[in-house]
Amino acid sequence: MKAVRFHEYGGPEVLRHEEVDLPAPGAGQVRLRVAATTFNPVDDGIRGGWLQGPFPVVLPHTPGIDVAGTVDALGAGVSGWQVGDEVVGFLPMLEDGAAAEYVLAPAEVLATAPRGVPLTDAAALPSVGLTAWQALVDDAKVTAGQRVLVNGAGGAVGGFAVQLAKNAGAYVIATGSPRSLELVRSLGADEVVDHTSVDVLTAVGAPVDVLLNLAGIGAERLAGLVTLVRDGGVVVNTVPATPAPPDERRGVRAVDVFVRSDAGQLAELVAAVDRGELRVEVARRVPLAELPAVHAEADAGTLRGKVVVVPE
């Protein structure tokens, strides 16, 4: 089968589109025929070698933590899945990923794929959808009537975050750049702030109950945004380089989120997609052999939107 792998850490040029052996599922695993995977920023960091501490992968390594595909074979002890089932999953980050024609997945991380979107596009749901869910539902516990500020709403996580907060009955204020404003507004944001033309601290007129930070901003800027949170509110942050600062004097708690696989939560997201409550936005689809070019765009800072990667 074909896969994209890197045998050493480095720039996008270390990625090779090559022939590899078809993997056999072990106990508790299923083999999936991959319909699609996606590019995520963590893929860039793992390939580049600067995330070896938290993600000590074994080389050669195949990236791709999201998967949508069809069950092709079952390992020993697997129940609940059958050959031919269409599924989605957030794969273990230290194992070989889905930038390949076939991938092994723990049966326990999978959920039935949504029927409301093409199977290829369903790959754009798992990791970013789970990040938004865990940030807003688990950690912020957003409820109806709250004011939620999503800073950096123009990205893939932000799109789901806006929708989840709005579905919970919150009033959603979203920041973004000019290229993302219309999309964010169409996803349900009540107010949209162009952070390139106005000061967010001035534009947000009243305190918010929840600040969700998805943007790679400095510690001083993030601390400034925390002043927008009401006494007793919460700051949830998904950017590891800038930890969320609490304000203990005002009772503002801070939570740093690192996404984890959860098949139950993923099934909830799938159900919301099928009910028409969540849109899955895909910027473009590229063939597997072009994955190195996607990594190069990410390195250059020109990658826009969620990119789905499809085996030929």
HELIX and SHEET records of a PDB file:
HELIX    1   1 PRO A   12  VAL A   14  5                                   3    
HELIX    2   2 PRO A   41  GLY A   48  1                                   8    
HELIX    3   3 ALA A  107  VAL A  109  5                                   3    
HELIX    4   4 LEU A  119  ALA A  122  1                                   4    
HELIX    5   5 PRO A  126  TRP A  133  1                                   8    
HELIX    6   6 GLN A  134  ALA A  140  3                                   7    
HELIX    7   7 ALA A  156  ASN A  167  1                                  12    
HELIX    8   8 LEU A  181  SER A  186  1                                   6    
HELIX    9   9 VAL A  200  ALA A  203  1                                   4    
HELIX   10  10 ALA A  219  VAL A  226  1                                   8    
HELIX   11  11 GLU A  248  ARG A  250  5                                   3    
HELIX   12  12 ALA A  263  ASP A  274  1                                  12    
HELIX   13  13 LEU A  288  GLU A  290  5                                   3    
HELIX   14  14 LEU A  291  ALA A  300  1                                  10    
SHEET    1   A 2 LYS A   2  PHE A   6  0                                        
SHEET    2   A 2 LEU A  15  GLU A  19 -1                                        
SHEET    1   B 5 TYR A 102  PRO A 106  0                                        
SHEET    2   B 5 GLN A  29  THR A  38 -1                                        
SHEET    3   B 5 ASP A  66  LEU A  74 -1                                        
SHEET    4   B 5 GLU A  86  PHE A  90 -1                                        
SHEET    5   B 5 LEU A 110  THR A 112 -1                                        
SHEET    1   C 4 TYR A 102  PRO A 106  0                                        
SHEET    2   C 4 GLN A  29  THR A  38 -1                                        
SHEET    3   C 4 VAL A 307  VAL A 310 -1                                        
SHEET    4   C 4 ARG A 284  PRO A 287  1                                        
SHEET    1   D 6 GLU A 191  ASP A 194  0                                        
SHEET    2   D 6 TYR A 171  GLY A 176  1                                        
SHEET    3   D 6 ARG A 147  ASN A 151  1                                        
SHEET    4   D 6 VAL A 208  ASN A 213  1                                        
SHEET    5   D 6 VAL A 229  ASN A 237  1                                        
SHEET    6   D 6 ARG A 253  ASP A 256  1                                        
END                                                                             
